[in-house]
């Protein structure tokens, strides 16, 4: 399969900027699609209150730092109780790195995963 890539002579001058929100969207999709992840967790008490009031933001639980072509990402997640937490967090790290690098062509310097909570799914029909 041949791929036509433009050479330097055909690329116009200018600059390409990728907004943090674009990176956050890619990260969110990679995290939510990972096995064992229930939700993204708010990164502070203030954002937790905002989320409870129904004013949550797209960036809840995600912090992105872009330095040139390198990206550092912090993710706070809620994991399903009973899943292997270390394995789930490792899979999130790999998924985020893969999706950001594939989609944006930027190097991911690091992905920090903070497990901020566990979600216990109660069997239906059982009452406490």
Number of C-alpha atoms within 10 A of each C-alpha: 3 4 5 6 7 8 7 8 7 8 8 7 8 5 5 6 6 9 9 14 13 12 22 21 15 15 27 20 13 20 28 15 13 17 15 24 22 19 19 23 21 23 19 11 9 10 17 16 13 15 15 10 9 8 11 14 11 12 19 22 24 23 18 17 13 17 9 9 11 14 20 16 21 17 28 21 26 20 24 19 15 11 13 11 17 11 12 18 23 13 17 26 22 14 19 23 22 16 18 21 15 11 10 13 12 15 17 18 14 14 19 16 20 16 18 15 16 18 14 11 9 9 7 6 5 6 6 3
